[in-house]
Amino acid sequence: MRRQRRYWLGVLGGCLGLLLLAVPYGQAHKVKHTPAELKAFQEVFLEQVRLGDLLFHGDAETERQLGVRLSRTGMACAMCHPFASDTHPHEFPKFQEQMQEFATLREMINWCIENPNEGERIDPNSPAMKALEAYIYWSNRGSKLDPGRH
């Protein structure tokens, strides 16, 4: 009985292994995107990066358009983080000392807006947050993903 069960478990394992080999690992789409689709996706992303860049550098008109107030002190994100350096988005989520808690990048962005900049917290799912996050990630492209590092 034990030998028979081991045999069937081996057969089942072999079948699952073949199935896993047949399906590419981590492939989200069965059909590849066309060059036109990829170009459209890139254009949407870069528009978000552009908006995030304007917000990051304190553009009042962009803040008005998106309905946010990122600073009451006259400080912009870029004054402490030129070119989005020293933002370390590739290290989030992690324990953040200033907040004394485990935090995501979006939570850290809001902490900076509320504390040093004395601005108004923004909705983590708002267009403004998405644009800021897009700009920060774009500015740090090529960084090795290393969540939890300090």
Phi and psi restraints in degrees (value plus and minus 20) as a CYANA .aco file:
   2 ARG   PHI     -82.5   -42.5
   2 ARG   PSI     -61.0   -21.0
   3 ARG   PHI     -84.8   -44.8
   3 ARG   PSI     -60.0   -20.0
   4 GLN   PHI     -86.0   -46.0
   4 GLN   PSI     -61.3   -21.3
   5 ARG   PHI     -84.2   -44.2
   5 ARG   PSI     -62.4   -22.4
   6 ARG   PHI     -81.6   -41.6
   6 ARG   PSI     -58.8   -18.8
   7 TYR   PHI     -80.7   -40.7
   7 TYR   PSI     -68.9   -28.9
   8 TRP   PHI     -89.3   -49.3
   8 TRP   PSI     -54.2   -14.2
   9 LEU   PHI     -85.2   -45.2
   9 LEU   PSI     -57.8   -17.8
  10 GLY   PHI     -84.9   -44.9
  10 GLY   PSI     -63.1   -23.1
  11 VAL   PHI     -82.6   -42.6
  11 VAL   PSI     -66.7   -26.7
  12 LEU   PHI     -81.1   -41.1
  12 LEU   PSI     -64.4   -24.4
  13 GLY   PHI     -81.8   -41.8
  13 GLY   PSI     -60.8   -20.8
  14 GLY   PHI     -83.6   -43.6
  14 GLY   PSI     -61.1   -21.1
  15 CYS   PHI     -84.5   -44.5
  15 CYS   PSI     -62.9   -22.9
  16 LEU   PHI     -84.0   -44.0
  16 LEU   PSI     -58.7   -18.7
  17 GLY   PHI     -82.2   -42.2
  17 GLY   PSI     -64.2   -24.2
  18 LEU   PHI     -83.7   -43.7
  18 LEU   PSI     -59.6   -19.6
  19 LEU   PHI     -82.8   -42.8
  19 LEU   PSI     -63.2   -23.2
  20 LEU   PHI     -85.1   -45.1
  20 LEU   PSI     -54.5   -14.5
  21 LEU   PHI     -89.4   -49.4
  21 LEU   PSI     -50.8   -10.8
  22 ALA   PHI     -95.9   -55.9
  22 ALA   PSI     -45.8    -5.8
  23 VAL   PHI    -125.3   -85.3
  23 VAL   PSI      98.5   138.5
  24 PRO   PHI     -78.5   -38.5
  24 PRO   PSI     112.5   152.5
  25 TYR   PHI     -87.0   -47.0
  25 TYR   PSI     111.2   151.2
  26 GLY   PHI      53.5    93.5
  26 GLY   PSI      -8.2    31.8
  27 GLN   PHI    -107.4   -67.4
  27 GLN   PSI      94.6   134.6
  28 ALA   PHI    -103.2   -63.2
  28 ALA   PSI     -47.2    -7.2
  29 HIS   PHI    -137.2   -97.2
  29 HIS   PSI     114.2   154.2
  30 LYS   PHI     -97.1   -57.1
  30 LYS   PSI     -50.5   -10.5
  31 VAL   PHI    -131.9   -91.9
  31 VAL   PSI     110.2   150.2
  32 LYS   PHI     -86.4   -46.4
  32 LYS   PSI     127.8   167.8
  33 HIS   PHI     -92.1   -52.1
  33 HIS   PSI     128.1   168.1
  34 THR   PHI     -97.8   -57.8
  34 THR   PSI     139.7   179.7
  35 PRO   PHI     -76.7   -36.7
  35 PRO   PSI     -56.1   -16.1
  36 ALA   PHI     -85.9   -45.9
  36 ALA   PSI     -60.7   -20.7
  37 GLU   PHI     -84.4   -44.4
  37 GLU   PSI     -65.4   -25.4
  38 LEU   PHI     -81.3   -41.3
  38 LEU   PSI     -59.0   -19.0
  39 LYS   PHI     -84.7   -44.7
  39 LYS   PSI     -62.7   -22.7
  40 ALA   PHI     -83.5   -43.5
  40 ALA   PSI     -63.1   -23.1
  41 PHE   PHI     -80.8   -40.8
  41 PHE   PSI     -64.2   -24.2
  42 GLN   PHI     -83.8   -43.8
  42 GLN   PSI     -60.2   -20.2
  43 GLU   PHI     -83.1   -43.1
  43 GLU   PSI     -61.9   -21.9
  44 VAL   PHI     -83.1   -43.1
  44 VAL   PSI     -64.8   -24.8
  45 PHE   PHI     -81.5   -41.5
  45 PHE   PSI     -67.6   -27.6
  46 LEU   PHI     -87.0   -47.0
  46 LEU   PSI     -48.6    -8.6
  47 GLU   PHI     -85.2   -45.2
  47 GLU   PSI     -59.3   -19.3
  48 GLN   PHI     -86.7   -46.7
  48 GLN   PSI     -59.4   -19.4
  49 VAL   PHI     -81.3   -41.3
  49 VAL   PSI     -62.4   -22.4
  50 ARG   PHI     -81.9   -41.9
  50 ARG   PSI     -65.8   -25.8
  51 LEU   PHI     -82.8   -42.8
  51 LEU   PSI     -63.1   -23.1
  52 GLY   PHI     -82.5   -42.5
  52 GLY   PSI     -58.2   -18.2
  53 ASP   PHI     -81.3   -41.3
  53 ASP   PSI     -65.2   -25.2
  54 LEU   PHI     -82.1   -42.1
  54 LEU   PSI     -65.3   -25.3
  55 LEU   PHI     -82.6   -42.6
  55 LEU   PSI     -64.9   -24.9
  56 PHE   PHI     -80.6   -40.6
  56 PHE   PSI     -52.3   -12.3
  57 HIS   PHI    -118.8   -78.8
  57 HIS   PSI      -7.9    32.1
  58 GLY   PHI      62.0   102.0
  58 GLY   PSI      11.1    51.1
  59 ASP   PHI     -94.4   -54.4
  59 ASP   PSI      89.1   129.1
  60 ALA   PHI     -82.7   -42.7
  60 ALA   PSI     -57.6   -17.6
  61 GLU   PHI     -84.4   -44.4
  61 GLU   PSI     -62.1   -22.1
  62 THR   PHI     -85.3   -45.3
  62 THR   PSI     -60.0   -20.0
  63 GLU   PHI     -79.7   -39.7
  63 GLU   PSI     -65.5   -25.5
  64 ARG   PHI     -80.5   -40.5
  64 ARG   PSI     -65.8   -25.8
  65 GLN   PHI     -80.3   -40.3
  65 GLN   PSI     -57.1   -17.1
  66 LEU   PHI    -113.6   -73.6
  66 LEU   PSI     -22.1    17.9
  67 GLY   PHI      49.8    89.8
  67 GLY   PSI      18.2    58.2
  68 VAL   PHI    -147.5  -107.5
  68 VAL   PSI     139.3   179.3
  69 ARG   PHI    -152.6  -112.6
  69 ARG   PSI      80.5   120.5
  70 LEU   PHI    -103.0   -63.0
  70 LEU   PSI     -34.4     5.6
  71 SER   PHI    -176.7  -136.7
  71 SER   PSI     121.4   161.4
  72 ARG   PHI    -129.7   -89.7
  72 ARG   PSI     -25.1    14.9
  73 THR   PHI    -116.9   -76.9
  73 THR   PSI     -27.2    12.8
  74 GLY   PHI      66.8   106.8
  74 GLY   PSI     -20.2    19.8
  75 MET   PHI    -105.0   -65.0
  75 MET   PSI     124.0   164.0
  76 ALA   PHI    -131.8   -91.8
  76 ALA   PSI     138.0   178.0
  77 CYS   PHI     -72.4   -32.4
  77 CYS   PSI     -60.2   -20.2
  78 ALA   PHI     -86.3   -46.3
  78 ALA   PSI     -36.8     3.2
  79 MET   PHI     -89.3   -49.3
  79 MET   PSI     -51.9   -11.9
  80 CYS   PHI    -118.1   -78.1
  80 CYS   PSI     -44.9    -4.9
  81 HIS   PHI    -147.2  -107.2
  81 HIS   PSI      50.8    90.8
  82 PRO   PHI     -79.7   -39.7
  82 PRO   PSI     114.6   154.6
  83 PHE   PHI      37.3    77.3
  83 PHE   PSI       8.3    48.3
  84 ALA   PHI      41.7    81.7
  84 ALA   PSI      -1.1    38.9
  85 SER   PHI     -93.0   -53.0
  85 SER   PSI     139.1   179.1
  86 ASP   PHI      43.8    83.8
  86 ASP   PSI       3.2    43.2
  87 THR   PHI    -118.3   -78.3
  87 THR   PSI     -43.9    -3.9
  88 HIS   PHI      29.9    69.9
  88 HIS   PSI      28.5    68.5
  89 PRO   PHI     -82.2   -42.2
  89 PRO   PSI     -47.0    -7.0
  90 HIS   PHI     -91.5   -51.5
  90 HIS   PSI     -29.0    11.0
  91 GLU   PHI    -117.3   -77.3
  91 GLU   PSI     -28.0    12.0
  92 PHE   PHI    -108.9   -68.9
  92 PHE   PSI     130.1   170.1
  93 PRO   PHI     -96.1   -56.1
  93 PRO   PSI     133.2   173.2
  94 LYS   PHI    -183.0  -143.0
  94 LYS   PSI     149.2   189.2
  95 PHE   PHI     -92.6   -52.6
  95 PHE   PSI     104.3   144.3
  96 GLN   PHI    -128.2   -88.2
  96 GLN   PSI      98.4   138.4
  97 GLU   PHI     -78.8   -38.8
  97 GLU   PSI     -64.9   -24.9
  98 GLN   PHI     -80.6   -40.6
  98 GLN   PSI     -54.2   -14.2
  99 MET   PHI    -110.9   -70.9
  99 MET   PSI     -37.4     2.6
 100 GLN   PHI      36.8    76.8
 100 GLN   PSI      21.1    61.1
 101 GLU   PHI    -180.0  -140.0
 101 GLU   PSI     145.6   185.6
 102 PHE   PHI     -92.8   -52.8
 102 PHE   PSI     106.6   146.6
 103 ALA   PHI    -157.1  -117.1
 103 ALA   PSI     134.7   174.7
 104 THR   PHI    -114.4   -74.4
 104 THR   PSI     149.4   189.4
 105 LEU   PHI     -79.7   -39.7
 105 LEU   PSI     -62.6   -22.6
 106 ARG   PHI     -81.2   -41.2
 106 ARG   PSI     -58.8   -18.8
 107 GLU   PHI     -86.6   -46.6
 107 GLU   PSI     -57.4   -17.4
 108 MET   PHI     -88.3   -48.3
 108 MET   PSI     -58.8   -18.8
 109 ILE   PHI     -79.1   -39.1
 109 ILE   PSI     -67.3   -27.3
 110 ASN   PHI     -84.3   -44.3
 110 ASN   PSI     -57.1   -17.1
 111 TRP   PHI     -79.8   -39.8
 111 TRP   PSI     -65.2   -25.2
 112 CYS   PHI     -85.0   -45.0
 112 CYS   PSI     -59.0   -19.0
 113 ILE   PHI     -83.6   -43.6
 113 ILE   PSI     -65.9   -25.9
 114 GLU   PHI     -95.3   -55.3
 114 GLU   PSI     -55.1   -15.1
 115 ASN   PHI    -113.5   -73.5
 115 ASN   PSI    -100.2   -60.2
 116 PRO   PHI     -80.5   -40.5
 116 PRO   PSI     -57.2   -17.2
 117 ASN   PHI    -109.6   -69.6
 117 ASN   PSI     -31.4     8.6
 118 GLU   PHI      32.5    72.5
 118 GLU   PSI      14.7    54.7
 119 GLY   PHI    -110.7   -70.7
 119 GLY   PSI    -191.5  -151.5
 120 GLU   PHI    -121.3   -81.3
 120 GLU   PSI     108.0   148.0
 121 ARG   PHI     -69.1   -29.1
 121 ARG   PSI     117.8   157.8
 122 ILE   PHI    -129.8   -89.8
 122 ILE   PSI     129.7   169.7
 123 ASP   PHI     -78.3   -38.3
 123 ASP   PSI     107.1   147.1
 124 PRO   PHI     -79.5   -39.5
 124 PRO   PSI     -40.0     0.0
 125 ASN   PHI    -127.2   -87.2
 125 ASN   PSI      -6.1    33.9
 126 SER   PHI     -97.3   -57.3
 126 SER   PSI     139.6   179.6
 127 PRO   PHI     -77.9   -37.9
 127 PRO   PSI     -55.8   -15.8
 128 ALA   PHI     -83.7   -43.7
 128 ALA   PSI     -64.1   -24.1
 129 MET   PHI     -85.5   -45.5
 129 MET   PSI     -62.9   -22.9
 130 LYS   PHI     -81.8   -41.8
 130 LYS   PSI     -59.3   -19.3
 131 ALA   PHI     -87.9   -47.9
 131 ALA   PSI     -63.6   -23.6
 132 LEU   PHI     -80.4   -40.4
 132 LEU   PSI     -65.1   -25.1
 133 GLU   PHI     -83.2   -43.2
 133 GLU   PSI     -61.8   -21.8
 134 ALA   PHI     -80.8   -40.8
 134 ALA   PSI     -64.2   -24.2
 135 TYR   PHI     -84.2   -44.2
 135 TYR   PSI     -64.1   -24.1
 136 ILE   PHI     -84.2   -44.2
 136 ILE   PSI     -65.3   -25.3
 137 TYR   PHI     -85.1   -45.1
 137 TYR   PSI     -62.2   -22.2
 138 TRP   PHI     -80.8   -40.8
 138 TRP   PSI     -62.8   -22.8
 139 SER   PHI     -85.3   -45.3
 139 SER   PSI     -43.7    -3.7
 140 ASN   PHI    -128.2   -88.2
 140 ASN   PSI      -0.4    39.6
 141 ARG   PHI     -79.7   -39.7
 141 ARG   PSI     125.3   165.3
 142 GLY   PHI      72.6   112.6
 142 GLY   PSI     -33.5     6.5
 143 SER   PHI     -90.9   -50.9
 143 SER   PSI     122.8   162.8
 144 LYS   PHI     -93.7   -53.7
 144 LYS   PSI     108.8   148.8
 145 LEU   PHI     -83.8   -43.8
 145 LEU   PSI     103.0   143.0
 146 ASP   PHI    -168.6  -128.6
 146 ASP   PSI      41.6    81.6
 147 PRO   PHI     -77.0   -37.0
 147 PRO   PSI     123.0   163.0
 148 GLY   PHI      68.1   108.1
 148 GLY   PSI     -26.2    13.8
 149 ARG   PHI    -100.1   -60.1
 149 ARG   PSI     133.7   173.7
